[in-house]
Every structure is written in structure tokens, then in C-alpha cells.
């Protein structure tokens, strides 16, 4: 048990790190705080949500609070009792403040943007300190700070294409806030991953309480397994390479402890595997996992950043070896060598393991963690070789810190400015959402609005206990015909005529985004030539005829195929649609939202 004096000494020793973590947390949360302050009374509890899928994650948190803890379906009422493909482990952590203290999920979301990036900064900092040998010199501290600043603020600096487009004036520097502002994942996966790596380092370096570190690594592994494939995929790959290195060095005790963390992690994640087993029993499982990002492919992918970092590290180490040999000094592989090469080789394996296994899950998400590991490796190598590469270390550290801070501040400020008016307008739908929350639990609302105007289709499941009749969120166990029904219904309420549907589909080019059967079809990827999406092509080709048959039927009867309570339209429904739905009556108008009862 640490004493008061030891805690004070620890805080003093790392005071600059804690100060920088505070600044990073403030930078992440500042746009939302400024947004609330600037709106004053006009703020209605809908925060700025300008990272991908925030409404989706918030809807999953809301499902837990609504009494559906397995989160079988975040949007559709019919499939809530199905086993989840992705159990809501991370979402439970976001739901806890509401369950314990009654804090609203949106408030938790805003607060997490301060706490979690600051925590991630500290984890990366302490891992970098370990890799620099806990060197208390100014060089060691600055190297660790540079690593943490790069991971939390400068992550996207490696995206040179976006930077070039920005400099040419063709596109904004970023499409949203910094990556770690996104709720649930990848931020929780990063926290679990770096906690895991700290425990692993304690085992390998034979720090105090090695067994406790092994247990900690097992718990982190279990949390990653139960929450995010990409974090535990990287963790397991890095661990496998590290164990191989230890076996070569005949450090069998450390290798055995590391290996034991895997079966123990699997055992602790037993509820997750039980849930997965239940999901495999569904007749919709095979198609659902493809919609969730699974690829059956042997196509090789090359992670250019990891390969470049690997060659850079090897070159620097060869230079160091030759200089030491020339001076007659001994050269040996140290633990920082083992970890850095494990980061790079493990990352390469995670990114391309489908060459042998024949399956992967959207491998481009692995870069969320391989980019930080590559950055840490570069700074670690420069630190250890700074005596021979003095100028390179100073230039690398200075550029890394300066660009990371400038980039982070600019992205947060520019995103705030660009989306301020849009998020301000979205406050106008808060009274409508409150009205829905006073209705019966699990009511179903069909949304009619111009794409991306207010985002009601995502706000309803995220901020109310109601569901939507159609949604692009099809990452759950559900039949394919429900997906087609949802998209055809969407077209009908947009007023698309049977005669013009073919022309509309050509111009809009949106059908693949709703009718995809896997992510190659969703994103139109040229990669993975041994994997295709013929189902989506077939659906799109048959859609005009299916739509004409759809609109020729009794529309009220067709809509009753699935539960429907209300129709919410931004603007009044067209008269011809109301005429086709006898009994559908206008209940109220709240702002721009016209709400109809469907009978």
C-alpha cells in the first residue's frame, strides 16, 4: 500500500506529465464546454457529436438504461431479444454514472472527453518512460511527453494525403474532432491496450509484484476481448512476438507468465464467448457478421507506416551497432529493443494475418493502435541512440511536440467553428425528443427528413426510449428482407415515384450504403479481389422493380408488417402520402417536426 509520502513524491516526479494530461483533457472537452456556455438557455442537452457514430454508441448506452442490457438491436424494436454480435461491455461503463448517480448519458459523454484522453495520455507517457529506462533526465521526460502528445493530439499527422488536400485548399484538415473524442471505441480499447502493455512490461522487466502484473494483463485482455476486436487483436499479436523473443533469449519464466495471461483472459471473458455462442445459433448469423465487417480473404495488406518504421528502427540500430563495434564497446539487445520490434512485427501480423487465416474484420481499424505504437517506437529509438544521432533526436522531438500540439488545437477549433451552427440548430429537436420520452416505452417512429439535416434517425434511439422504423444501423442479428423493406420505405416517404426510382438511384448513388451485404460493397473497395459483394449488386439491380411492386400494394398494410406507432416528418407530409395512409393523423407540431399517429 503506497504511503502518503510516496504518492506525493510520485506526483512531484511526474508533475509535468500530469499537467500536460490536464491540458490534453481540457483541449478535448473545451469545444463542448464552449458550446454550452455560448448557447446559455438555448442549450437543450444535445452535445456536439462530431466524431463518427456517436449517436450509435449513445443509443447503445440508452438501450442498457431502457432495460435491454444485451443490446440486441439499438434501433429496431423487433430484434432486441436477439443475442448481440458485439456485447456492450464499453457501453456499460458509460451507463454506470446514470445507473449510480442519475447523470444523463449525454453529460457522461461530455465528461468522458476530458477524463479518457487525459488517462490515455498518462498511460502512453508511463509506457514511454518504461521504454526509456525510467530515465529521470530531461531527455527521458521530454521523449515520454512527445510520445504521449503524438498519440493523443498528433495521431492523424501521418495521413499525408489529407494534409496535402488541406494545403491545396481542397478539403478541411479533419472531418471531425480528434479521434479519441469518439465515445466507447477506440478510446476504451486504447486504454485497455496500453494498460495491458504496462502490465506486460512489468512482467518482462521483472518489476515488483510480477504475479499481480500478470493478473492485471489478464483482466485487460478480458476487457479487450469483450469490447473491441482491434485492441485485443493487436495485443495478442504483440504478445505472441514478445513471447517468441523471450523464448529465443531463454527467459522461460517471463515467457510462461505472459503466456498464462491469455488463457486466464479467455476464462475471465467467458460471458462474452457465451454470448457469441448464442449468436452463432441464429439463422441470420452468417449474413450479420459480414454486415459487421467480417472479410473472408487471403489478400495481403501492407501497412506502409509500420514497414517504414521497422526499416528506420533497423537502420538506426545498425548504425549504433557499427559505431559501438568501431569503439570496441559491447552491443546487446535490451528490453526496449524487444518491445519496439514486438510493436512493429505484432502490428504487421495483426494487419495481414488473413493471408494465412483467411478471415479478418475490417483491417483498416487496426491502424487506430498501430499508429500510436509506431510513434512510440520512433521516439524510443531516437532517445536511446541520441548520443550518436543527437541532431536527429532533437529535431524529431521538437517537430513531434510542435506539430502535435498545433494540429490538435487546430482540429478542435476548426471543427467547433465548422459545425457550431449545425449543432445549434439540432437543439430545436430537444422538445420533440422529450415528448417521445413521455410516450410508451419502446415506441417506434418512422422518420422523414432530408438526409443529414437534423439527424433525427440517430437522435431518437440515442436520446429517447423509442426506436426507429428504418435505420442504416443493421449491425445486429436481423433478416435481409427487413433491410430491403426499410430502404424501400425510406424511398416511399421521400416521395420517389415508381417511374423515377431508377433515375433517382443513379443520381443519389446511396443504395449501396443501405443494401450492402459486407463492407467491401459498403465502401466500394478495390482491394480484396478474392472477396466480393454480389448480393448488394443484385439488390440494387432488382430494387426498381421491387419498389414498383411495393407502392402498388396497400401501404398501411405493408407498414404494419413491423411495429409502427408514429411518423415524424421534418415538414408536413405530402398529401398523397397521407391519402395512402387512412387513419394517420397529425398529433402535434414541435418546431419543424410534424408528428403523426399511425393507426
SEKEVO-253774 format. One record per residue (C-alpha): residue in one letter; x, y, z. Coordinates in steps of 0.25 Angstrom, whole numbers, plus 5000, padded with zeros to 4 digits. Each point is the difference from the previous one (the first is absolute). Last residue first. Layout:
AXYZ ...
***
This chain:
X478750144852 X501350094999 X500050135009 X500650114993 X501150105005 X500450124992 X501450045003 X500550144997 X499850055014 X499049915007 X498849984991 X498949915007 X499149884998 X499849994984 X499249894997 X500349864993 X498649944998 X500149984986 X501449984995 X500050024985 X499350135001 X501150055010 X501149964989 X499250084989 X499950125009 X501550015002 X500549995015 X500250135007 X501450055003 X501149925007 X499149885001 X499849905012 X499049894997 X499649935013 X499649865005 X500649904991 X500349855003 X500349924987 X499149944989 X499150115004 X500750094989 X499649914989 X498550005005 X500050155000 X500650014986 X499049914994 X500949954988 X500450074987 X501150075008 X500749875003 X499949944986 X500750134994 X501149995011 X500349864997 X500150034985 X500950125003 X500849925010 X500449884992 X501350064995 X500450055014 X499749875007 X500849924990 X501250105001 X499949995015 X499949855000 X501249994991 X500950065010 X501449954998 X501249935005 X501249944993 X500350144994 X500250055014 X500450154997 X499250094990 X499150035012 X498650064997 X499850045014 X498749935003 X500249894990 X501449965006 X499350025014 X499049884998 X498649984996 X499850144995 X498550054999 X500050135007 X501350064996 X499949934986 X498750084998 X500750135001 X500450044986 X499050115000 X500150034985 X499849854995 X499049965011 X499250124997 X500049964985 X499549865003 X498950065010 X499450104990 X498849924995 X499749945014 X500050145006 X500950045011 X499350085010 X501049995011 X499049925008 X500149894989 X501550004999 X500149985015 X499049885000 X500949944989 X501250015009 X499349945012 X499449884992 X501349974994 X500649995014 X498949925005 X500149904988 X501549985005 X499649945013 X500550055013 X501149975010 X500750135002 X500850104992 X498950064992 X500150145005 X499650074987 X498650025006 X498649984997 X498849995010 X500850085011 X500049965015 X499550075013 X500650015013 X500550144997 X501350074998 X500949914991 X498849924994 X499450134995 X501350084997 X500449904990 X498850014990 X499850145004 X501350044994 X499750154998 X500250024985 X500949884997 X499149954990 X498750074998 X499049965010 X498949895002 X500249925013 X499149885003 X499949995015 X499949875008 X499550005015 X501049925009 X499450065013 X498650074998 X500150154999 X500650115009 X501449984994 X499450034986 X499650145005 X501450025005 X500649964987 X499050114993 X500450105010 X501549974997 X499850024985 X500450155000 X501349965006 X500449954987 X500150144994 X501250035010 X500749874995 X499950054986 X500450145003 X501349965008 X500449894990 X501150084993 X500550085012 X500149885009 X500749924989 X501050114998 X500350025015 X500249855003 X500849984987 X500950125002 X500349975015 X500449854997 X500850044988 X500850115007 X500249915012 X500549884991 X500850094991 X500850065011 X500249875008 X500449924988 X500850104994 X500850035012 X500249865004 X500549964986 X500950124998 X500749975013 X500149854998 X500550024986 X501150105005 X500549915010 X500049874992 X501249945006 X499750045015 X498550004996 X500049854997 X499149965012 X499150124999 X499949994985 X499649855001 X498950045010 X499550114992 X499849914988 X499449895008 X499050095007 X499550054986 X499949864995 X499249955012 X499150124998 X499849974985 X499849855003 X498850035009 X499050074992 X500749944988 X499349875003 X498750064995 X500549984986 X499949855002 X498550004998 X499849875008 X500949894994 X499949864994 X500849904992 X500949965012 X501350004992 X500050134992 X498950055010 X501250035009 X500350134993 X499750115009 X500149925013 X501349954995 X500650134996 X499650065014 X500749885007 X501250034992 X500050155003 X499649995015 X500949885002 X501250074994 X499850115010 X499849915012 X501249914997 X500950124997 X499550075013 X500449875008 X501450014995 X500749944989 X501550005002 X501250084995 X501450005006 X500950124998 X501349994992 X499850144994 X499849944986 X499149905005 X499250115008 X499950084987 X499649884992 X498949965010 X499450145001 X499950014984 X499449865000 X499050055011 X499650124992 X499849924987 X499249905007 X499150115006 X499850074987 X499749874993 X499049965010 X499450145000 X499849994985 X499449875001 X499050045011 X499650124992 X499849934987 X499149905006 X500049904989 X498749924997 X500049854994 X498749954995 X499749865006 X498550045002 X498749975007 X499750145006 X499250035012 X499550155002 X498749995007 X499249984988 X500849874998 X499749965014 X498550024997 X500049914988 X500549885007 X499250035013 X498650014994 X499649865003 X500450035014 X500849895008 X501350084998 X499450115009 X499949915012 X501549954998 X500450154999 X499250035013 X500749885007 X501450054995 X499750145006 X499649945013 X501349925001 X500850124999 X500749975013 X500449864994 X500550064988 X500950095008 X500549895008 X500349924988 X500850124994 X500750055013 X500749865001 X500850034988 X500650135007 X500349925012 X500749894992 X500850094992 X500550075012 X500449875006 X500649954987 X501050114998 X500849914990 X500450124991 X499349934989 X498849975009 X499950155004 X500050044985 X498949904997 X499250065013 X500150144994 X499549964986 X498849935007 X499750125009 X500050104988 X499049914993 X499149985012 X500050155003 X499850044985 X498849904999 X499550045014 X499950154996 X499449974987 X498949905005 X499450105009 X499249985013 X500049865006 X501449964995 X500550145004 X499549985014 X500549865001 X501450044996 X500050125010 X499649905011 X501149904995 X501050115000 X499650045014 X500249865005 X501449994994 X500350135006 X499549955014 X501049884997 X501150094997 X499950085013 X501250084999 X500650024986 X500649884993 X500350084987 X499149904992 X498949995011 X499950155002 X500150024985 X498849914998 X499250085010 X500350134993 X499649944987 X498749965006 X499750145005 X500450054986 X499049904994 X498850035010 X500150154998 X500149994985 X498849914999 X499350105009 X500350114990 X499749924987 X498949985004 X499150055011 X499850144996 X500750084989 X500950115006 X501249914998 X499950024985 X500250155000 X498750084997 X499449994986 X500249994985 X501550045001 X501050094993 X498850064991 X500049974985 X500550054987 X500850125005 X501349954995 X500650005014 X498849925004 X500149904989 X501549985004 X499649985014 X498949904997 X501049924991 X501150015011 X499249925010 X501249985009 X499650135008 X498749935004 X500549955014 X500550145003 X499250035012 X499949885009 X501049914994 X501050114997 X499850075013 X500349875007 X501349974993 X500550145001 X499850005015 X500749865001 X501250064992 X500050135008 X500149925013 X501149924995 X500850114995 X499850095012 X500749895008 X499149915009 X500249874991 X499049905003 X500749914991 X499550074987 X499049894998 X499550025014 X499850154998 X499349974986 X499049915008 X499850115010 X499750104990 X499149914992 X499249975012 X500050155004 X499550054987 X498949895000 X499550055013 X499950144995 X499349954988 X499049935009 X499750105010 X499750124992 X499249944989 X499449915010 X499350125006 X499350044987 X499549854998 X499650005015 X499150124998 X499449944988 X499749875008 X499350085011 X500550005014 X499149925009 X501149965010 X500149854999 X499349964988 X500350134992 X501550005004 X500049854997 X499550014985 X501350044994 X500749885007 X498949914994 X500250064986 X501449945001 X499549865002 X498850014990 X500149864994 X500350014985 X499249894992 X498950025011 X499149885003 X498650034994 X499050065010 X500050144994 X499749954986 X498650054997 X500250145006 X501150054990 X501050105004 X501049965010 X499849854998 X500449885009 X500550105010 X500249895011 X499650105011 X498650034994 X499450075012 X499950144995 X501350045006 X500749894992 X499350044988 X500550155002 X501449965001 X499849934986 X499450134995 X501250085005 X500949914992 X499150024987 X499950155003 X501550015000 X500249924987 X501150084994 X500650125008 X499250135000 X499049995011 X499850145006 X499249985012 X498449995000 X499650045014 X499150114996 X500950124999 X499250124997 X500150055015 X501550034998 X500449974986 X501450065001 X500249935013 X499649864995 X500850014987 X501250055008 X499949885009 X499849904988 X501250064992 X500950005013 X499849855003 X501249954992 X500950125002 X499749995015 X500449865000 X501350034993 X500350115010 X499849915012 X500949904994 X501050104998 X500050045014 X500049855005 X501249984991 X500750135005 X499849955014 X500649874998 X501050005012 X499250095008 X498849904999 X500949885004 X500650075012 X498650045005 X499549864998 X501349945007 X499850105011 X498549965002 X500449855001 X499749904989 X499449875004 
***
